[in-house]
């Protein structure tokens, strides 16, 4: 079973580096194995750039292994130097704890915590916070040489710009985590992004020194997710794509995935979704022979939105998408309007009086002038709440307010403006 797992991970392009490929395969085939992946609570939500290692952890769980999710309440107070050009801004204990609580809720959507191989949630603040300086230096610092640490990319890449002793010791703290989980849960494997290779191997070195030469532990890293056009994955014009529905609405989340470029779609289906090889290959064939149907992008968007936000949120996102595409916006609820029009142009009239549509078009900057507004109306280019209006004397009244709050004006096929009362 575990041989099939590693073969599947290879086919999906998820494995980047392994410390001992044969040893890991033997370990996974021998018994149900505890493994972990960590995240530092530097924000109150993960973004989609964090997803792949944890989805990979979930794949191990599906094959009978036991996932340990480590939230770095202690390491988050220091900051991982990996991939950073300068020191992190330190956060307060209260902020870190708030972030920890938020991340735990997001993890609960991704993993099953029931049964023999149910996931375990841990926080390294529980064991690192009680370490005094002497214990840290004698029991742990003694075992990791300075030259060994300087050879790691996470440290060497920062030497020229400068690195504090605080961030310099980060890799030892993460090594303490791996050793603690090894002792407490018999955790044999750490997985992480490719930038975590140095931290993972330091953990293995710590286990070897503290547990003896016969100890067996492994590391596996996952490649950095890139886009075919070279731009950064997980970024939009409005910023990162967050897992928190308040930061990135389910509709926005769905739209991010459904707008994936053809060249990236199959790769994302492989690494992010739990669709089978046969299902993905069928979608790849559809992408090649009937790309206009966008079946692969739709499947990707549906799988990811359901996974992160649930079926109800997916249904809402699809409903908003269909309404905006067809122009049938009257079917939308107030919540769906707020989601769908979050980043679209909006206008708030100074008063709630009835207003001539021509004046509203100009005031809301939908049409540049009254003359153009009249032309737009007579040409059938203007819709109010999905209904085409061709009367230049049309008055926008209280009866045009959806849920008493919104009027939706569309000019042409795609230019929507939300009037908010």
Residue, then its C-alpha position, 0 to 999 in steps of 0.5 A: x500500500x505504501x509503495x503505491x503511495x510513494x509511486x502516486x506521489x512521484x506521478x503527481x510530481x510531489x516529491x522533491x528530495x528524500x533523505x533515504x528513499x529505500x529506508x522510508x519505503x521500507x518503514x512505510x510498508x512495515x507499519x503505520x507510521x507517524x509523520x509531521x508537518x509544521x506551520x508557524x503562526x505568522x498570520x491568522x490564516x494560511x494562504x494557498x501557498x501553505x496547502x501542498x505540504x498539508x495536503x500531502x500529509x493528508x495523502x499519507x493519512x489516507x494510506x493508513x499513516x498517522x499525521x501530526x500537525x505542528x503549529x509553531x507557537x514557539x518558533x513563530x515568536x522567532x521566525x524561520x530565516x528560510x527564504x527571507x532576506x531580512x529579520x522578521x518583525x516579532x509579534x506579541x504572545x497574544x497575537x501569536x496565540x490568536x493566530x494559533x487558534x485560527x490555524x487550528x480551525x483551518x486544519x480541522x477542515x483538512x484532516x480527520x481526527x477520528x480513528x486509529x490514524x486520526x490526526x494529532x494537533x500539537x503546539x511546540x510552545x508546550x515543550x519549548x517554552x519551558x526550556x531554560x537557557x542552560x538546558x537549551x545550550x547543554x542538551x541541544x546546542x552542544x550537538x549541532x556544530x556551527x560549521x554544520x549550521x553555516x553549511x545550510x542554505x537557510x543560514x548561508x544565504x543570510x550571512x551577507x545581509x546579516x542574521x541575528x543569533x535569534x534566527x540563527x538558532x531557529x533550525x535548532x528549535x525545529x530540530x528539538x521539535x522533531x526529536x520531541x515528536x520522535x520520543x513522544x509519538x514515535x514520529x519517523x518522518x518530517x515533510x515540508x516545502x523544499x525550503x525546509x530541507x536544511x531544517x529537516x536534516x538538522x532535525x535528523x542530525x539531532x535525533x541521531x545524536x540524542x537517540x543513537x546511531x540505530x535511530x531511524x527517521x526520515x525527511x521528504x520535501x515537496x517542490x515549490x509550486x510555480x506557474x508556467x508563465x513564471x509569475x508567483x503562484x497564489x498571488x492575485x492583483x488584490x494579494x494572497x489567496x487566503x483560506x480564511x473566508x473573511x479574507x478571500x471569499x469562497x467565490x474569490x477562491x473558486x474564481x482563482x482556481x477556475x481561471x487557472x491557465x491551461x498550461x498549469x491546470x493538469x499539474x495543479x489537479x495532480x498536486x492539489x486534488x485527491x482525484x484519481x489518476x484515471x480522472x485526471x487523465x480524462x480531464x487532461x484529454x478534455x483539456x487537449x481536445x475540447x479546451x473551450x469547455x474548461x472541464x479541467x478548470x471547473x473540476x479543479x475549482x470545485x475540488x479545491x473550494x469544497x475541500x477548503x470551504x465545504x459543499x455549501x460554500x461551493x454551491x454559493x460560489x457556483x451560483x454567483x458565477x452563473x448569475x454574473x455570467x448570465x446576467x440573472x443577478x436577481x436570483x442572488x441573496x444579499x450574502x452572495x451579492x456581497x461576495x460576488x461584488x466585493x472587488x467590483x466598482x460600487x457607488x453609495x448615493x448621498x441619499x436614498x431618494x428616487x433617481x433618474x437612471x441617467x443621473x445615476x449612471x453619471x454619478x456612479x461613473x458608469x457612463x462618462x456623461x448624460x449624453x453617453x448615458x442616454x445613448x447607452x440606455x437607448x442602445x440596450x446596453x444598460x440592465x438594472x438587476x438583470x433587466x434591460x432598460x431602454x427608457x431614458x426616463x426610467x426612475x430607479x426607486x426603492x422597488x429596485x433595491x434587492x433586499x432593500x440594500x443593493x441595486x446592480x447596474x450592468x453596462x455591456x456584458x461584463x461591467x457591473x457596478x453595485x449601488x449600495x444604500 
